[in-house]
Amino acid sequence: MLDALTMERRGIPAAVIAAEKLATTTGKAMARMQGFPDYPIVTIPSDMGVPDEYRGKPEAVERLADSACERVVAVLTCSAAELTPPA
Protein backbone atom coordinates (compact mmCIF):
# COMPACT_ATOMS: atom_id res chain seq x y z
CA MET A 1 0.00 0.00 0.00
CA LEU A 2 2.66 2.48 1.01
CA ASP A 3 4.66 1.73 -2.13
CA ALA A 4 1.63 2.46 -4.32
CA LEU A 5 0.90 5.73 -2.53
CA THR A 6 4.54 6.79 -2.82
CA MET A 7 4.48 6.07 -6.54
CA GLU A 8 1.24 8.03 -6.97
CA ARG A 9 2.82 11.01 -5.22
CA ARG A 10 5.62 10.86 -7.78
CA GLY A 11 3.16 10.78 -10.66
CA ILE A 12 3.55 7.07 -11.37
CA PRO A 13 0.21 5.25 -11.61
CA ALA A 14 -0.10 2.33 -9.21
CA ALA A 15 -2.80 -0.11 -8.19
CA VAL A 16 -3.19 -2.10 -5.01
CA ILE A 17 -4.83 -5.51 -4.99
CA ALA A 18 -5.69 -6.82 -1.54
CA ALA A 19 -7.86 -9.30 0.29
CA GLU A 20 -11.18 -7.69 1.26
CA LYS A 21 -10.50 -7.85 4.98
CA LEU A 22 -7.05 -6.28 4.63
CA ALA A 23 -8.27 -3.58 2.24
CA THR A 24 -11.14 -2.45 4.44
CA THR A 25 -9.02 -2.25 7.58
CA THR A 26 -5.29 -1.70 7.27
CA GLY A 27 -5.34 -0.60 3.63
CA LYS A 28 -7.93 2.15 4.07
CA ALA A 29 -6.31 3.33 7.32
CA MET A 30 -2.89 3.62 5.70
CA ALA A 31 -4.32 5.47 2.71
CA ARG A 32 -6.04 7.95 5.04
CA MET A 33 -2.86 8.47 7.09
CA GLN A 34 -0.91 9.14 3.90
CA GLY A 35 -3.42 11.75 2.70
CA PHE A 36 -5.30 9.55 0.20
CA PRO A 37 -8.60 8.96 2.03
CA ASP A 38 -10.41 7.78 -1.09
CA TYR A 39 -7.60 5.76 -2.70
CA PRO A 40 -9.22 2.90 -4.62
CA ILE A 41 -8.12 -0.57 -3.56
CA VAL A 42 -8.97 -3.48 -5.84
CA THR A 43 -10.21 -6.29 -3.61
CA ILE A 44 -10.35 -10.01 -4.05
CA PRO A 45 -12.71 -12.21 -2.05
CA SER A 46 -10.61 -13.48 0.83
CA ASP A 47 -10.11 -12.82 4.50
CA MET A 48 -6.35 -13.31 4.33
CA GLY A 49 -3.93 -15.49 2.43
CA VAL A 50 -4.86 -17.90 -0.33
CA PRO A 51 -8.40 -19.28 0.01
CA ASP A 52 -8.60 -23.07 -0.14
CA GLU A 53 -10.71 -22.97 -3.30
CA TYR A 54 -7.67 -21.59 -5.18
CA ARG A 55 -4.98 -23.94 -3.84
CA GLY A 56 -3.67 -26.13 -6.63
CA LYS A 57 -6.27 -24.82 -9.09
CA PRO A 58 -4.57 -22.53 -11.60
CA GLU A 59 -7.80 -22.08 -13.58
CA ALA A 60 -9.53 -20.72 -10.48
CA VAL A 61 -6.66 -18.33 -9.84
CA GLU A 62 -6.83 -17.20 -13.46
CA ARG A 63 -10.56 -16.46 -13.10
CA LEU A 64 -9.84 -14.48 -9.94
CA ALA A 65 -7.16 -12.45 -11.72
CA ASP A 66 -9.47 -11.85 -14.68
CA SER A 67 -12.18 -10.60 -12.34
CA ALA A 68 -9.80 -7.99 -10.89
CA CYS A 69 -8.25 -6.94 -14.20
CA GLU A 70 -10.86 -4.35 -15.25
CA ARG A 71 -10.75 -2.73 -11.82
CA VAL A 72 -6.94 -2.54 -11.92
CA VAL A 73 -7.05 -0.89 -15.34
CA ALA A 74 -9.64 1.60 -14.05
CA VAL A 75 -7.39 2.55 -11.12
CA LEU A 76 -4.33 2.87 -13.34
CA THR A 77 -6.09 5.06 -15.88
CA CYS A 78 -8.08 7.38 -13.62
CA SER A 79 -7.18 11.03 -13.43
CA ALA A 80 -4.21 11.88 -11.23
CA ALA A 81 -6.33 14.64 -9.70
CA GLU A 82 -8.67 11.96 -8.38
CA LEU A 83 -5.83 10.40 -6.39
CA THR A 84 -3.57 13.30 -5.47
CA PRO A 85 -3.87 14.34 -1.84
CA PRO A 86 -4.51 18.00 -1.12
CA ALA A 87 -1.34 20.09 -0.72
Summary of the structure (lengths in Angstrom):
residues: 87
radius of gyration: 13.9
end to end distance: 20.1
largest distance: 46.7
contacts: 209
relative contact order: 0.20
helix: 56%
strand: 9%
